[in-house]
Amino acid sequence: LSVAPVFAGDADTPPLRLSPVKIPACAKAHVCKDLPYGARLVGKGAVHANVAQTYDLYLPGNIGEIERSAPFFLYVHGGAWSHGSKAAHAKLLVEMAEQGFVVASMNYVLCNPKQGGTHTFAEMLADIDAMVSHLPSLAQAAGISIPRIAIGGSSAGGHLSLLYAYDGANPSVLGLGLKHAVPVACVFSDCGPSDIASPEFMVAGLDWMKGDVKGWYGLLCVLAGGQYGKDDFRTTVDRLAKHSPITLLNEKCPPTICLFGTTGEVKTSGTFKRPKDSPPETYADFWKLVGSKETPPESVGMDGIVATQNYVTLTNGLTKAGVPFAARLEPYRHCSILARKPETRPWLYENLRKYLAK
């Protein structure tokens, strides 16, 4: 099952070798683990395994038996941009391989000093772009064709997938000069936020973090390229708006598949307190802090982590832009829909195949 090395990457990166291993209790899929897509490996630029430029590859059947036109899906894991790994949701990815998909699940830099540094959205997108640039070499090694891809992920991975896919259609907003070496045919977001500058998103996240302003708002400051404690709130919100997928949305964006959950609500009368002995503020104050002229609602719907407003904003935006999409709002907690409602998985596979075939 081994394949001769054909990896055309950095000189410091080991050559690509595919040695598929049969997945236990799985008759129709194999996996290749810890393949490199770039030079940042553990001990060589990556201090933690979860930020190394590596990926796991799930294959339908054996090498040599895979259909050359097998649909390709790039999975970007979640974890609030600060933790998680390519091993997340492995059960789903194995099932996708059993359904005939070739699936790559990648690691990328994280915004967590304990796991490799305080990296930004821009650096995470650069890793995704590096992985996409690696795909022609992977295609040659696996004996398949990857003329276009589906990309998607859960939570933070859903946000990054939307951002990457939409950047390909509107690169002037982020101005990162990403190569987009293989075009995106469609993008999937499993409870990924679409509007991270909205007061609803701020409130839902802060409530999830039990009022930890530094932990939540501070994380967002760094992710957007700023510094917590030095940047005023409005500056940070403007940066977050720039990194919100909804800001990049236009008629050229690829078809979008999205799942969102709804489990309850947060009262905006709830209070939080900033550091340095500042007086308590209510969640409703976020509307004023972001410069909104709207009257704060009495409550914010959420799935336990992300505000359901992100679902409404995204689907309304897709409709307005005329972008094809498939969307479901289900009464389940954040990123548990695919597991808790089995019929959503065939729905996902059907839509992935439909948009990849166009």
BELSUL-V907030 format. One record per run of one state. SS is the DSSP state (helix for helix, strand for strand, loop for the rest). FROM is the first residue (numbers start at 1). TO is the last residue. If there is no record, write none. Layout:
# BELSUL-V907030
SS & FROM & TO
SS & FROM & TO
This chain:
# BELSUL-V907030
loop & 1 & 20
strand & 21 & 22
loop & 23 & 28
strand & 29 & 36
loop & 37 & 40
strand & 41 & 42
loop & 43 & 43
strand & 44 & 46
loop & 47 & 48
helix & 49 & 51
loop & 52 & 53
strand & 54 & 60
loop & 61 & 71
strand & 72 & 76
loop & 77 & 89
helix & 90 & 98
loop & 99 & 101
strand & 102 & 106
loop & 107 & 110
strand & 111 & 112
helix & 113 & 115
loop & 116 & 116
strand & 117 & 118
loop & 119 & 120
helix & 121 & 142
loop & 143 & 147
strand & 148 & 154
loop & 155 & 155
helix & 156 & 167
loop & 168 & 182
strand & 183 & 190
loop & 191 & 198
helix & 199 & 208
loop & 209 & 212
helix & 213 & 223
loop & 224 & 232
helix & 233 & 242
loop & 243 & 244
helix & 245 & 248
loop & 249 & 254
strand & 255 & 261
loop & 262 & 263
strand & 264 & 267
loop & 268 & 270
strand & 271 & 272
loop & 273 & 280
strand & 281 & 282
loop & 283 & 284
helix & 285 & 289
loop & 290 & 298
strand & 299 & 302
loop & 303 & 306
strand & 307 & 307
loop & 308 & 308
helix & 309 & 321
loop & 322 & 324
strand & 325 & 330
loop & 331 & 336
helix & 337 & 340
loop & 341 & 342
helix & 343 & 357
loop & 358 & 358
